[in-house]
């Protein structure tokens, strides 16, 4: 009788273990590429410079590049870009304006608005020499951040930005 009870308990434990293993397998199946793409990508800046726009919209008066290490995050699944400077900047993507390719760089342009609903533009600039920069253009000021080497691969950024292509025709 004890052997039967022990055998029943053993069979029940094996069944329970198998059930738990199936749940683990199911959990692994739920981790799809879409889920991976929705994870926040983050890194650090290494330098910053700024310039002003004159009345005609021309850039003037660039400051020197200064060492500047702050965290930035791209949550492109929800169309958000954050730069944790002081004060922090939060940008919401209105539209992906496309890719511009030059002899020495590839640039990805975005129409955005910030947490104060001020319109602007973001540009991810990948230079052929391996340097990546994030440009933030406000109506009267331009800020450029040089990104550390942990920046998002160009192909990944391009793929993620395509979902914002042609979304809106105007920035708020």
C-alpha positions in Angstrom: 0.0 0.0 0.0 2.8 2.4 0.9 4.5 1.6 -2.4 1.3 2.5 -4.3 1.0 5.8 -2.4 4.6 6.6 -3.1 4.2 5.8 -6.7 1.1 8.0 -7.0 2.9 10.9 -5.3 5.9 10.4 -7.6 3.7 10.4 -10.7 1.9 13.5 -9.4 5.3 15.2 -8.9 6.5 14.3 -12.3 3.2 15.6 -13.8 3.5 18.9 -11.8 7.2 19.3 -12.9 6.2 18.7 -16.5 3.4 21.3 -16.2 5.8 23.9 -14.8 8.3 23.1 -17.6 5.6 23.7 -20.2 4.8 27.1 -18.5 8.4 28.1 -18.7 8.5 27.1 -22.4 5.4 29.1 -23.0 6.9 32.1 -21.2 10.0 31.9 -23.4 7.8 31.8 -26.5 6.1 35.1 -25.5 9.5 36.9 -25.7 9.1 37.9 -29.4 11.1 40.3 -31.5 8.3 42.8 -31.0 8.8 42.6 -27.3 12.5 42.9 -27.6 12.0 46.0 -29.8 9.8 47.6 -27.2 12.6 47.6 -24.6 14.2 50.9 -23.8 17.5 51.4 -25.4 19.8 53.7 -23.4 23.3 55.0 -23.4 25.4 58.0 -22.4 26.5 61.2 -24.1 30.2 62.1 -24.0 30.2 65.7 -25.3 27.9 68.6 -25.9 27.9 71.8 -27.8 25.3 74.4 -28.7 24.6 77.1 -31.2 22.0 79.7 -31.9 19.8 80.3 -35.0 19.7 83.9 -36.3 16.6 85.6 -37.7 17.1 83.9 -41.1 17.4 80.5 -39.5 21.2 80.2 -40.0 23.3 78.5 -37.4 25.8 80.8 -35.7 28.1 80.9 -32.7 28.9 77.3 -32.0 30.3 76.7 -28.5 33.2 74.3 -28.1 32.5 70.6 -27.6 32.7 70.1 -23.8 32.8 66.8 -22.0 29.3 66.0 -20.8 28.1 62.6 -19.6 24.4 62.2 -19.2 22.1 59.3 -19.8 19.7 59.2 -22.8 17.0 56.7 -23.5 15.1 55.7 -26.7 11.7 54.2 -26.1 10.8 54.0 -29.8 7.9 51.6 -29.3 6.1 54.5 -27.8 7.8 57.3 -29.8 9.8 58.8 -26.9 13.3 60.1 -26.6 14.7 61.3 -23.3 17.9 63.1 -22.4 18.5 63.2 -18.7 20.3 66.6 -18.7 19.6 69.4 -16.3 16.7 70.1 -16.9 15.7 66.7 -18.4 14.4 66.8 -22.0 11.5 64.5 -23.1 10.8 64.5 -26.8 7.7 62.8 -28.5 8.0 61.8 -32.1 5.4 63.3 -34.4 6.9 62.1 -37.6 10.0 60.4 -39.1 11.1 62.8 -41.8 13.4 60.3 -43.5 17.1 59.5 -44.0 19.6 61.8 -45.6 22.9 60.3 -46.8 26.0 62.3 -47.4 29.5 61.4 -48.4 30.6 61.2 -44.7 27.4 60.6 -42.8 23.8 59.3 -42.6 21.3 61.3 -40.8 17.8 60.3 -39.5 15.4 63.3 -39.1 12.4 63.4 -36.7 9.8 66.1 -36.1 9.1 66.1 -32.4 7.6 68.1 -29.6 8.9 68.3 -26.0 7.2 68.0 -22.6 6.2 71.7 -22.9 4.7 71.0 -26.3 7.3 73.1 -28.0 8.0 71.9 -31.5 11.5 70.9 -32.6 13.6 68.4 -34.5 15.8 65.5 -33.5 18.5 64.1 -35.8 20.6 61.0 -35.3 23.8 61.5 -37.2 26.0 58.5 -37.9 29.3 59.5 -39.4 31.4 57.2 -41.5 34.3 57.5 -39.0 32.2 55.7 -36.3 31.0 58.8 -34.4 27.3 59.1 -33.6 25.6 62.3 -32.6 22.2 63.4 -31.5 21.1 66.9 -32.6 18.2 68.6 -30.8 16.9 71.6 -32.8 14.6 74.1 -31.1 13.3 77.2 -32.9 16.2 79.4 -31.6 18.8 76.9 -30.4 20.6 73.7 -31.6 22.3 71.3 -29.2 24.5 68.4 -30.3 25.4 65.5 -28.1 28.2 63.1 -29.1 27.0 59.6 -28.1 29.2 56.9 -26.5 30.1 53.8 -28.4 27.0 52.0 -26.9 24.7 53.8 -29.3 21.9 52.0 -31.2 23.1 50.3 -34.4 22.1 52.3 -37.4 20.1 49.4 -39.0 18.1 49.0 -35.8 17.3 52.7 -35.5 16.2 52.9 -39.2 13.9 49.9 -38.8 12.3 51.3 -35.6 11.8 54.8 -37.1 10.0 53.5 -40.2 6.8 53.0 -38.1 6.7 56.8 -37.7 7.1 57.6 -41.4 4.3 59.8 -42.7 2.4 59.7 -39.4 1.7 63.4 -39.2 2.4 66.4 -41.5 2.8 69.0 -38.7 4.5 69.2 -35.4 2.3 70.4 -32.6 
